[in-house]
Amino acid sequence: MEQLKIDVGTKYNSIHQNIKALYGIIGKNLDYTLLEVINNIFFEMKGLDATYSIYNIPNGHSENIVNAIKSLGISGINVAVPYKHQIITQLDEISPEAKKIGLVDTIKIERNLSKGYNTQYYSFGKMLSRERIKIVNRDFYILGAGNIAKSVFWYLKDNGARNVTIVSRNIEKAQKAFSQSVYDCGEEVSIIEYKNIGKGYAIINTTSCGTTANIDTTLVDKNIFVNFEVAIDLVHSPNETLFLKRAKEKGKKAVSGLYMLVAQVMKMQEIWQNKIYNEKDEEQVFKEVLQYFKKCKDTVFLIGFMGSGKTVVGQYLAKSLGMNFIDCNKIIENDLNKSVSAALEEEGEQAFREKEYSILKGINLNKPTIIATGSGCVTYYPSYEYLKDKKVVYLYNDFNTIFGRIRDNKSCHIVKSRQEIENLYNYRFEVYEELAQYIIYCRNKSIREITNEIKEYL
């Protein structure tokens, strides 16, 4: 593992202890993926003692990925860009569809042997079947020539499509992307520019246009949809993109890519668990994912005095909802390589509060996240103003409970006397109460009860 230096996401490090089965995704600079959410929803739904985490691989450490996975005891892994192709040579075996497409997105480790699959191929077909999309003797236009486009292309070709045309802004790059796989299989691929799109049965977007980061963009004019019966957008967040909205405006059948992602997870789990899951299982997971989107549209900030349980509640809540978790104090400790109490003493309170504020400002609000704030951040005016219009939950505990928790905790930065602590508590209580959109009264409640109350609020 020294050689590969896989950077395991910190949010699940503590949870890995005593877990029987480890799964996850390898990639580069990943900090959030819906695959993590959906797989952990699946594990909870099926009562499996397992977890799914993100594993980042730094530059220059990709030559022994599979051996590193084996050494970590991981049973199954997903593969993200840029490793979907280069990992193939490290595998003991590769499935027929992955070989044809030239990309692996799922790996199973069994008896120390590795086998690679392409689950996007199957999940695309599942989505078409669910939506009753016809393939045989139909004409399809695929927008984009990336990894997903290859899986879509081959599924359509293998299942009787009459014509499958790739539409790209860079013809030369698209030809290069498809050249090896079509050559190996003796197929020809038609690649055109956007201005040359004709009439067909379905138009399929496989690009990132329309994602949350590019929510108001689409690569085609709204009038292009009059040439098609069906519009499919493999973007899964948001569930309805501008591409699909425009298709609906023209009276066309519009299909979101979210179900495809759920179907992909179910295919992964069939591979990893050596089981066949039925449509009822698939629909149940899909229903839970839709509930997740309803609950997790906004980032939630937990506030409260030191010892109120923000970190432990935040971790539990984030895991149960499949959300990301950020502990502001932990980030400061890691950045400064010192404890919060040492940072406050050595850096000074003003510099410390400025650091807290910079962390808050740097949070990506497009990614559903549970955030445990520092207990005193609300007393710094810029942080208070930042949080004022956010979804803020105050974890209230009475002073005696708080004092009992922090009295012997050396990591807590507190003034010396009980009276001084109580004065600080009373002052901050008023600020917490002003700022909070919702208050949880935590006395005599378990972590599960507190998190369930927050879920009900969400």
C-alpha positions, 0 to 999 in steps of 0.5 A: 500500500505504501507504493500506491498511496490510495487516499481513503476518504476520511469520512468513513475511516472510523466506520471501516473498523469491524465491517465485514465487507468493503466496497467503493470507487477509485478515482482521481480527486473524487469527493462525492458520487451518487454511487456511494449514496445508492450503494449504502442505501442498498446495504441498509435496505438489505441489512448487509454488514458492508460499506461503500467509500471513495478511494482517491489515487494520486498522480503517478500511483496507478500501476498497481491499483488492483493489487492495492485493492486486494491488499485492502481487503476490498471485495468489489470496486467501481472505477471512475475516470481516468482509470477505466481503460488503463486498469484492464491490463491489471485484471485477471479476467474481463467480461465480454461486454467490457472487452468489446467496449474497452472500458471497465467500471466494476471489479469483483475480487474473489479468491484473490482473483480480479474480474472486470465488467461494464455495468453501464452497458446492462443498466442502460438496457434496464432503463430502456426496458422499464420505459418501454423504449424500442430498439429494433430497426430504430434510428438513434443519435448519441450526443457525446463520444465519451465513456458512457457513449461507448456503452450506449452505442454497443448496447443499441448495436447488440440489440438490433438498432438500425442506425446509431450515430455519434454526434460530437463537437470534435470529430477527430477526437470521437473517431479516435475514441471509437476506433479501437473497439469498432475495429476489433468488432468489425463494426463501422460508426457514423460520427457527425457534427451537431449541425447535421443531426437528422430525424430519428427515433431517439436522441440521447445525451451522454455529455455532462451538459445539464448537470447541477454545475451546468444546469442551464445548458444544453447542446441542441436547440429546442426545435431539434426535438420535433425530429424525435419521438424520445429524448433520453438524458443520462444526466441524473442530477438534476432529475429533470434537465433543460434537455428534458424540459425542452423535449417535454415542451415539444410533446416528446417522451422524456427519460431521466438517467437516474433510474439507469444509475440505480439499475447500475448499482443493482447490477454491481451488487448482483456481481458482488453478492452472487445474487439475482435481484428482482424488479421489486428490489430495484424499484424499492432502491429507486424509491429510496433514492427519490426520497434521498433527493427530497430530503437532501436538496440543502446542506445542513449546518449543525451548531451548538456548544462544545460537547453538544454532539455535533460531530457524532450526530453529524457522522451518524446522520450523514451515513444514514442519509448517504450524505457527505460529512464535514467537521470544520474543527477536524479540517482546521486540525489537519490543516494546521497540524495541531489541536483546536485548543492549541490553534486558538492559543497559538494563532489567536481567536481572530485568526482562528475565526477567520479560518473557520469562515474560510472553510464555511465559504469554501463548502460546495453547496451543490453537494448535499452535506452535513456540516459540524461547525465549530462551537464559537464560529457563530460569534464571528460576524461574517460566519453568522451572516453566512449561516443566516440564510442556510439550513441550521440545526441547533443541538441544545443540551442543558449546561450541566450535561455540557459541563459534564462532557467537557470537564475532563476532555483535554481537546476542548478549548475552555476557560478555567472556571465553571462560572466562566464556562457557564457565562460563555454558554449563556452568551452563545445560547442566545446566538444559537437560538437566533440563528437556528431554523430548528432546535433539537432538545437532546436531553435523554435522547440517543444519537439515533433519536436525535438523527431521526428528529432531524430527518423528520425536520428535513 
